[in-house]
Amino acid sequence: MKRQSIISNYDSFDEDKRAFGTRAEKIEFIYTKKLLNQYIKPSMSVVELGCGTGYYGLYLSSMCKSYHGVDLTPKHIEQFKTKIVKQGLSHLSASVGDATNLPEIKNNYYDAVLVFGPMYHLPREDRQKVIQESKRICKTGGIILFAYINKVGAYLRACIDENLKSRYPNKKANESVLKQGVDDILPDVFFFTMPEEMESDVTENGLAVVNNAGVDFAFNASDINNMTDEKYTAWREIMDYMFTCKSCTGASNHTVLVCRK
């Protein structure tokens, strides 16, 4: 894993803005929060690997007993810590760390482990390390949520996106995305997988699959943002249906795999 490539990518990117952007940009967060609402309980201690600037941590602040965020990018942790102090959330904390190796966290320590970023940036061998570390720090009977990028869902989105469709599909992208599982533009930063591969990887590491749900199905962002409220309500009904339908999972750009230890 080229850690500096990942850190540099986010140093020049406003991660805070992503969760509060356009209607289309918010979809991933809307459906990921639906999953959190299902699985996070008030008695739980939660750790999030790849916490970014704390979007989910702040959302969960009233839903869990304690929360700790870990992120590879120091800038993100500084921003998150500032928010924690400003809002007086003493049961929240954050630190810089690497999801592939977490010696600072004890075995069987957390009720819930959220992995909401690392899998986007890791080749399969490093994703295996994250699965193993997540299992190690999770209590027996606890839950682990892995967010990842689908090869097909991400590529479909590029093919229909107003700003990208003139470039896709193409032979180079077919080779990079579908065969190698890497981004054709930023191969050192973004890595892709598929629902079947993720489920196989976690079961091989002794975790039980509970759910595997798409959270932002392939769409043209401009179309979503330009919909009337009535049309967007109808579109949300379609997404609600796909969110609960396993056969639709591979058509989502981002997906969340829910496991139990």
C-alpha positions in Angstrom: 0.0 0.0 0.0 1.4 3.4 -1.0 0.3 5.3 2.1 1.7 8.7 0.9 -0.4 8.5 -2.3 -3.6 8.1 -0.2 -2.6 10.9 2.2 -1.7 13.2 -0.7 -5.0 12.5 -2.4 -7.0 13.6 0.7 -4.7 16.5 1.5 -5.9 18.1 -1.7 -9.6 17.1 -1.2 -12.2 18.5 1.0 -13.6 15.3 2.6 -15.9 17.3 4.9 -17.8 18.7 1.9 -18.5 15.2 0.4 -21.2 14.3 3.0 -22.9 17.7 2.8 -22.8 18.3 -1.0 -25.4 17.9 -3.7 -28.4 15.6 -3.6 -26.5 13.0 -5.6 -23.4 13.2 -3.3 -25.5 12.6 -0.2 -27.0 9.3 -1.4 -24.1 7.1 -0.1 -24.4 8.6 3.4 -28.2 8.3 3.5 -28.1 4.6 2.9 -25.0 3.9 5.0 -26.8 5.6 7.9 -29.8 3.3 7.3 -27.5 0.3 8.0 -26.0 2.0 11.1 -29.5 2.5 12.4 -30.2 -1.2 12.1 -27.0 -2.5 13.8 -25.7 0.1 16.2 -27.2 0.0 19.8 -26.8 2.4 22.7 -24.8 0.0 24.8 -22.1 -0.5 22.1 -18.5 0.7 22.0 -17.7 1.6 18.4 -14.4 2.0 16.4 -14.4 3.4 12.9 -11.3 2.7 10.7 -11.1 5.4 8.0 -13.2 7.9 10.0 -12.3 10.8 7.8 -13.3 14.1 9.4 -15.8 12.4 11.7 -19.1 12.5 9.7 -20.3 9.1 11.0 -18.7 9.6 14.4 -20.8 12.7 15.0 -23.9 11.0 13.7 -23.3 8.1 16.1 -22.6 10.3 19.1 -26.1 9.9 20.4 -26.5 6.3 19.4 -23.6 4.5 21.1 -21.8 4.3 24.5 -18.4 5.3 23.1 -16.8 5.9 19.8 -13.2 6.1 18.6 -12.2 7.1 15.0 -8.9 6.1 13.3 -7.7 7.6 10.0 -4.5 7.5 8.0 -4.6 11.2 7.1 -3.4 13.5 9.9 -5.4 16.5 8.5 -8.7 14.5 8.9 -7.9 13.7 12.6 -7.1 17.3 13.4 -10.4 18.4 11.9 -12.3 15.7 13.7 -10.7 16.5 17.1 -11.6 20.1 16.7 -15.3 19.1 16.2 -15.2 16.8 19.2 -13.9 19.6 21.5 -16.3 22.2 20.1 -19.3 20.0 20.6 -18.2 18.7 24.0 -18.4 15.1 23.1 -16.3 13.5 25.8 -17.2 9.9 24.8 -15.8 10.4 21.3 -12.0 10.3 20.5 -9.8 10.1 17.4 -6.3 9.2 16.4 -4.0 8.7 13.4 -3.6 5.0 12.5 -3.3 2.4 9.8 -6.2 -0.1 9.5 -3.8 -2.9 8.3 -1.9 -2.8 11.6 -3.5 -1.6 14.9 -1.2 -2.6 17.8 -2.6 0.2 20.0 -6.0 -1.6 20.1 -6.5 -4.6 22.3 -8.0 -7.9 21.2 -11.8 -8.3 21.5 -12.2 -4.7 22.5 -15.1 -3.2 20.5 -18.7 -4.2 20.0 -18.8 -2.8 16.5 -16.0 -2.1 14.0 -16.8 0.2 11.1 -14.4 0.0 8.1 -15.7 2.9 6.0 -12.8 3.9 3.9 -9.7 1.7 3.9 -11.0 -0.9 1.5 -11.3 1.8 -1.2 -7.6 2.3 -1.2 -6.1 -1.2 -0.7 -5.2 -4.1 -3.0 -6.6 -7.5 -2.0 -3.6 -8.6 0.1 -3.9 -5.5 2.3 -7.7 -5.8 2.5 -7.1 -9.2 4.0 -4.9 -7.6 6.7 -7.7 -5.1 7.5 -10.2 -8.0 7.8 -7.9 -9.8 10.2 -7.3 -6.7 12.3 -11.0 -5.9 12.4 -11.8 -9.4 13.5 -9.1 -9.3 16.2 -10.3 -6.0 17.8 -14.0 -7.0 17.6 -15.7 -8.8 20.5 -17.0 -12.2 19.9 -20.6 -11.7 18.7 -19.9 -8.2 17.7 -20.5 -6.7 14.2 -18.1 -5.5 11.5 -19.2 -3.3 8.6 -16.9 -3.1 5.5 -17.5 -0.4 2.9 -15.9 -1.2 -0.5 -16.1 -0.1 -4.1 -17.7 -2.4 -6.7 -15.9 -2.9 -10.0 -19.1 -3.0 -12.0 -21.0 -0.3 -10.1 -18.2 2.2 -10.3 -17.6 1.5 -14.0 -21.3 1.7 -14.9 -21.5 5.1 -13.1 -18.5 6.4 -15.1 -20.2 5.2 -18.3 -23.4 7.2 -17.7 -22.0 10.2 -15.8 -22.5 13.4 -17.7 -18.9 14.5 -17.2 -17.3 11.1 -17.9 -19.4 9.1 -20.4 -17.5 10.6 -23.4 -14.4 8.7 -22.1 -16.0 5.4 -21.1 -16.2 2.6 -21.8 -12.7 1.9 -23.2 -10.3 -1.0 -23.5 -7.8 0.4 -21.0 -10.5 0.8 -18.3 -11.8 -2.7 -19.0 -8.4 -4.1 -18.3 -7.7 -1.9 -15.2 -11.1 -2.0 -13.5 -12.6 -5.4 -14.5 -9.4 -7.5 -14.6 -7.0 -5.8 -12.3 -9.4 -4.2 -9.9 -7.7 -0.8 -9.9 -8.7 2.7 -11.0 -7.6 3.5 -14.5 -6.8 7.1 -13.6 -5.4 6.8 -10.0 -4.2 3.1 -9.8 -2.2 3.8 -6.7 -5.2 5.3 -4.8 -8.4 3.5 -5.7 -9.0 -0.3 -5.7 -12.1 -2.2 -6.6 -13.6 -5.6 -5.8 -17.0 -7.4 -6.1 -19.6 -8.6 -3.6 -18.8 -12.3 -4.2 -15.0 -11.7 -3.6 -15.6 -9.7 -0.4 -18.0 -12.3 1.0 -15.5 -15.0 0.2 -12.6 -13.1 1.9 -14.5 -12.5 5.1 -15.8 -16.1 5.4 -12.3 -17.4 4.8 -11.3 -15.3 7.8 -14.0 -16.8 10.0 -16.6 -14.1 9.9 -20.3 -14.7 9.2 -22.0 -12.6 6.5 -25.1 -10.9 7.8 -25.9 -8.4 4.9 -24.3 -7.0 1.8 -26.1 -3.9 0.7 -25.5 -1.3 -2.1 -25.6 2.3 -0.8 -25.4 4.4 -4.0 -26.5 2.7 -7.2 -25.1 3.7 -10.6 -26.6 7.0 -11.7 -25.9 10.2 -13.5 -25.3 12.8 -10.8 -26.7 15.6 -13.0 -29.9 13.7 -13.6 -30.4 13.2 -9.8 -29.6 16.8 -9.0 -32.0 18.2 -11.6 -35.0 16.0 -10.7 -38.1 17.6 -9.4 -39.0 16.7 -5.8 -41.7 14.4 -7.0 -39.4 12.6 -9.4 -36.7 12.3 -6.7 -39.2 10.8 -4.3 -40.0 8.2 -6.9 -36.3 7.6 -7.5 -35.7 7.1 -3.7 -38.4 4.4 -3.8 -36.4 2.6 -6.5 -33.2 2.9 -4.4 -35.0 1.7 -1.3 -35.9 -1.4 -3.2 -32.4 -2.0 -4.6 -31.0 -1.4 -1.1 -32.9 -4.4 0.2 -32.4 -6.6 -2.9 -29.3 -8.8 -2.8 -29.4 -9.3 -6.6 -28.9 -5.5 -7.1 -25.8 -5.2 -4.9 -23.2 -5.4 -7.6 -24.7 -2.5 -9.5 -23.9 -0.1 -6.6 -20.8 2.1 -6.7 -20.2 1.8 -2.9 -21.4 -1.2 -0.9 -21.4 -2.2 2.8 -20.8 -5.8 3.9 -22.1 -6.5 7.4 -20.4 -9.4 9.2 -20.6 -10.9 12.7 -17.7 -12.4 14.6 
